[in-house]
Amino acid sequence: MAFNLSSTVAEEETMAWIDAWFLEIWTNASSASLSANVADPFTFHLPGGRRQQISHDSYLTYLQLWRQKFKSLTFSIADVISQPPLTVVRYRCQAQYQGGWLSIPGKKQVIQMTGMIQFRHEEGQISECWLEDSSFDLYQQLTGYLK
């Protein structure tokens, strides 16, 4: 794991809220962890330049729908680069696809996704994030498109 902070309390604190994002919020849709680690509302930037102000209730609803489509989520962190208030995380995700994403039937196949997310972390909470992920590769895995 690459990290441009010296091994300090700041590094440990950064890794704690990163772990909370992936292991508690994304993997388990934890409302308590979302409240503890993310501003309400927060700004979410999506691929293609879309930007949304998202409340905790809206985000939890989205995560619960995502978890119905993708089960057994596991995340691994490849790199973390932090220059507060911004932190960039490169990650890999594995899950079992159940169906329902873009009307693609589920075959309980295991999928792999990669992505990078940049966070703005201020006053102890994530206030903004930018997501770039491998959604097109996921589409290819599920449909066999361009094989």
C-alpha positions in Angstrom: 0.0 0.0 0.0 1.5 3.4 -1.0 1.0 6.2 1.4 2.5 9.6 1.3 1.9 10.4 5.0 4.6 9.4 7.5 3.6 6.6 9.8 1.6 8.7 12.2 -1.6 9.0 14.0 -2.9 10.9 10.9 -2.2 7.8 8.8 -4.0 5.5 11.2 -7.0 7.9 11.3 -7.1 8.1 7.5 -7.0 4.3 7.2 -9.8 4.0 9.8 -12.3 6.1 7.8 -11.2 4.5 4.6 -11.8 1.0 6.1 -15.2 2.3 7.4 -16.2 3.4 3.9 -15.4 0.1 2.2 -15.9 -2.5 4.9 -18.8 -1.0 6.9 -20.7 1.4 4.6 -20.2 -0.2 1.2 -20.1 -3.9 2.3 -22.7 -3.8 5.0 -24.7 -0.6 4.3 -24.0 0.5 7.9 -26.2 3.5 8.9 -24.2 4.0 12.1 -20.9 4.1 10.2 -22.3 6.4 7.5 -23.5 8.8 10.2 -20.1 8.7 12.0 -18.0 9.1 8.8 -19.9 11.0 6.2 -21.5 14.5 6.2 -25.3 14.6 5.6 -25.8 15.5 2.8 -22.5 14.9 0.9 -21.5 15.6 -2.7 -21.0 12.6 -4.9 -19.3 13.0 -8.3 -19.9 10.2 -10.8 -18.2 9.2 -14.0 -19.2 11.5 -16.9 -19.2 14.6 -14.7 -22.5 14.0 -12.9 -22.7 15.5 -9.5 -25.3 14.9 -6.8 -26.0 16.0 -3.3 -26.9 12.8 -1.5 -28.6 12.4 1.9 -27.8 9.5 4.1 -31.3 8.1 3.6 -30.9 8.2 -0.2 -27.4 6.7 -0.1 -28.5 3.8 2.2 -31.4 3.1 -0.1 -28.9 2.9 -3.1 -26.5 0.7 -1.1 -29.3 -1.7 -0.1 -30.3 -2.0 -3.8 -26.7 -2.6 -4.8 -26.3 -5.3 -2.2 -29.3 -7.1 -3.6 -27.7 -7.2 -7.0 -24.1 -7.9 -5.8 -23.7 -10.3 -2.8 -20.6 -11.4 -0.9 -18.8 -8.1 -1.5 -15.1 -8.1 -0.6 -12.8 -5.1 -1.1 -9.1 -4.8 -1.2 -7.2 -1.5 -1.1 -4.3 -1.3 -3.6 -3.1 2.3 -2.9 -3.8 5.3 -0.8 -2.4 8.7 -1.5 -3.3 11.4 1.0 -2.7 15.1 1.1 -5.4 16.4 3.4 -8.1 17.3 2.9 -7.9 15.0 -0.2 -7.3 11.3 -0.2 -7.3 9.0 -3.3 -7.9 5.3 -2.9 -7.4 2.7 -5.6 -9.4 -0.5 -4.9 -10.5 -3.8 -6.2 -13.9 -5.4 -5.4 -15.2 -8.9 -5.9 -18.8 -9.9 -5.6 -21.3 -12.5 -6.8 -23.8 -11.0 -9.3 -27.4 -11.9 -8.6 -29.1 -10.0 -11.5 -31.0 -6.7 -11.9 -28.2 -4.4 -13.0 -29.0 -2.9 -16.4 -31.6 -5.7 -16.8 -28.8 -8.2 -17.2 -29.9 -11.7 -15.9 -28.1 -13.1 -12.9 -26.1 -16.3 -13.2 -24.6 -16.0 -9.7 -21.2 -15.4 -11.4 -18.3 -13.9 -9.5 -17.3 -10.5 -10.9 -14.2 -8.3 -10.4 -14.3 -4.5 -10.4 -11.6 -1.9 -9.9 -11.8 1.8 -9.3 -10.4 4.9 -7.8 -12.3 7.2 -5.5 -11.1 10.6 -4.3 -12.4 11.9 -1.0 -12.6 15.3 0.6 -12.3 14.7 4.3 -13.0 17.7 6.5 -13.8 18.1 10.1 -13.7 14.4 10.7 -16.1 13.5 7.9 -16.2 12.7 4.2 -17.9 15.8 2.6 -17.3 15.0 -1.1 -16.1 12.1 -3.2 -15.3 11.5 -6.9 -15.8 8.0 -8.3 -14.2 6.4 -11.4 -14.8 2.7 -11.7 -14.7 -0.2 -14.2 -18.4 -0.3 -14.9 -17.8 -1.0 -18.6 -15.6 -3.9 -17.7 -18.3 -5.2 -15.4 -20.8 -5.0 -18.3 -18.4 -7.1 -20.4 -18.0 -9.7 -17.7 -21.7 -10.1 -17.3 -22.6 -10.1 -21.0 -19.6 -11.4 -22.8 -19.7 -8.2 -25.0 -16.5 -7.8 -27.1 -15.0 -11.2 -26.3 
